[in-house]
C-alpha cells in the first residue's frame, strides 16, 4: 500500500480552523491544504516543520492539496491524515500481515452495529474456527519520547466505541481495538490517561472484558528519515494498558 503519486514537500506555516493548513512550497508559493484530522494533533504541528502534501487534479475539489505527513523531530515522521488508517489496517489484514487476525475470508467496512448506533471500521467473518471479529481502528501519532499515546484529545466518540466493543464480546464475538502507529518514533502504545482519564479507564475495562488490543506500525520513512511513499503495516508494537 502506498501513496498514489509522489508527495510534495513544503514547510508548515500554520494549521487553523482545524481542517486548514497554510504551507510554503519550495518555490516560495504559499498554498492552503486540507488537514483531514479532527484531533488536536498534539506534537504534530511544529512551527516551520517539514510537511508532505498529496495533490489532486479533481476540478470538483475545493482544495487541491491534502496534508499527509509531518516531520515531528529530525528524521521522525507521522501521518496525520486520519482517512488513511482504516485502509492501512484493512490492507494489512488482507495481506496476512496481522498474525492475530489470519484466517478470515471476508472483510466489510463501516457496518452498522450496537445499541449506541455505531459503525464498525472493519467486520471480519468467514473464519473456520473463530467467531466474527469487530475491529475498531485508531490512529496513533502522539509521542512523548518513544512512548505513544491515544487519544490526543478527550474523545466521547472513542469512549462509545469501547462500550460497543465490550458488548460484542458479551454477545460471543471477537472485538479488537486496532492501533495503527503512524509515527516512526513510537516504540510502545499506552492510553493517554493524562489527556482523557475516562478513556483510559474504559480501555482497561474493555481489555479485562476480553477486547483484544493490538498495535502495528506503518512503514513511513526510510533509513534517512525521509518518506518512502509506503503506508504498509510492518510489525507489531507493544501495548501497555496498565495505569
N, C-alpha and C positions, 0 to 999 in steps of 0.2 A: 504494500500500500504506500502510495507516495502522492505528493502534490502533482496536479495535472501539468503544471508548467513551472519553470524555474522562478523562484521568488525574487522580488525586487527589494534590495537593501535600502534603508533610509535611517534617519535619526528622529527619535520621538521628540516632538515639541511639547505636546500636552494631550491628555485624554480629558474629555468633558462631556457633559450630558449623558454619561455612561456609555453610549453607543458610538461616540465620535472620537476621532483622534487626528490631530494635525501632525503630519510627518514631512520632514525635509528630505528630498531625494538628492542623490549625489550631484546632480547638475544645479542644485540650489532651488529647484521648484518646490513649493510647499503644496501638499495635497491633503484633502480630507479623506480619511479611511474609515470604513465601517469597523467598529470594535464589537465583535459578536461575543460579549461576555457580560452576564448580568451581575457577576460578583464584584467584590471590592477590588480584585486584582492586587491585593496587598503584596508588596515586594516585586511586582511585575511591571512597574511603570517608572523606573528610574529616569531622572531628568537626562535628556540627551542620549538615552540608551540606543544601541543599535537595534533596529527592528526590521522585520521582513514582511513584505506585503504580497498577497496574491492579486492578480489583475484580471478583470473580466471585461470582455468587449460586448457584453449584452447591452443593447441600447435601452432596454427596459429598466435597467438598474439605475437607481438614483446616484449611487456612489460606485466608482469604477474599482476602487481598491478595498481590500479586506486585510486587516491586521491579523497575521498568523503567529509569528514568533517574536520573542524579545530576548535580548541578552541581559540577564539579571545581574550578572557579575562577569568578569573576564572569562570567556570560554564556557559559560554556563547558559544554556538555552531553556526557554519554557514556551510551550504552545498555549496561547491564550484564547484561541478560537474554540469555544465550548460546543460548536457544532461538530467538531472532529471526534471526540472520544467515543460516541456510540458506534460510529463506523469503524474506528480503530478496534474496539472490543469485538464487534461482530466479525471483522476480518480475521482477527487473531484466533477467535474460537473456531471459525470455519476452516482456517488453515491448520488447525491442530496444534497451535502454539500454547494453548492454555490446558495444561495436563489435567487439571481438576474438572474440566468440562468436556472431555473427549467422549465420543460415542453418540452424541445427539445428531439426528439426521435432518431436523427441521429447525429453522430459526425464523421467528417473526418479530417485527418491530412495532412499538407503540400499540400494544394490545391493552384494551381497557380491562381493569380489574379492581377489586377491592371495594370495601364499604365507603371509603373516602373518595371514590370516583377518580382513581389514578390511572395513569398509563404506564405500563412497564416498558423499560427500554428494550429489553430482549426477552423473548419467551422461547426456551429450548424444549423440544419434545422429540419423541421417537427413539429414546434410548432403550435398548433391550433389557436393561436391568434397573435403571433408576427412574424415579418419577420426573415429571416436568420440572424445569429449573427456571425460576423467575429472577431475572438479572437486572439489577439497578446499577447504572454506570455513573461514576462521578469523576470529575477532572481534578487532579491534584497538582497545583502549581505554587502553593505557599510553602516556602522553605525557610527554616531558621537553622543555618549551618547545613548539615547533611540530613536534618530531620524535616520530613514533610508533614504537613497538617491539612486536615479537612474538617470543616469548611473554612473559607476565608472571611465569612460574614455570617451573622445569625441567619439561619435558614429554617423557617417553619415548613417549607415545602420538603426539605430534606428530612425533617422530623416525621412528617406524614409518611414518607416513603419507608422509613424504618418500621413504623407501625404496620404498614401494609405487608411488608416482607415477613414480619413475625406472624401475621395472620395466615400467610401462605404455608409457613412451616406447620402451624397448628392444623391446617387442612390436609397435611400429609405430603405436600410437595417440597421441593428444594427451593431455597431462596438465597440469593447471592448478592452481596454488596461488592461491586467491582470497581476498584480504584484504578483509573488509567493515570500513571505517573508521567505527566507531560513536563517534566523538569529534570534535566540531566544531572543536577547536583544532589538529588534526593536519594538516600540510602535506606530509609525506613519511613513508614507512614503511621501516624497516630491521629486520634481525634483531637480537634483543636478545642480543648476544654476552656482555654483562656479566651476564646472568642465566642463560643456557643456551648456553654456548660450543659444545657439541656440535651443538645445533640450528642454530646459525649456520653451522657447517662443512658440515653436511648440506644446508642450503638453498643454499649456494653450489655445492656439488657437484651438486645437482639442477638448478640453473639452467644450469650448464655442460653437463649431460647432455641438456638440451632441455626441461625442465619450465618451462612458462610461469608467470610470477609477475605477477599483476595485483592492483590495489587500487582500490576505488571507495568514495567517501564516501557516507554516508547523510544525508538531509535531516531533521535532528532539531530544529533551532532556527530561529526567525525572526530578523529583524534586531535585535529587542530581547533576544535570548538566551534567550527562553522557548520551551518546546516547541511545535512546530507540530502535533503529532499525527501527523506523517508519518514513515515509515520507508523511503521510496523511495530507491534509489540515484540519484545525480545525475551526478557527473562523476568521471573517473579521478584518482587520487592517485599521484605518482611513487613508485617503489620503488627503493631503493638497496641492492643486495646486497653491496657491497664491504665488506671487513673494516675 
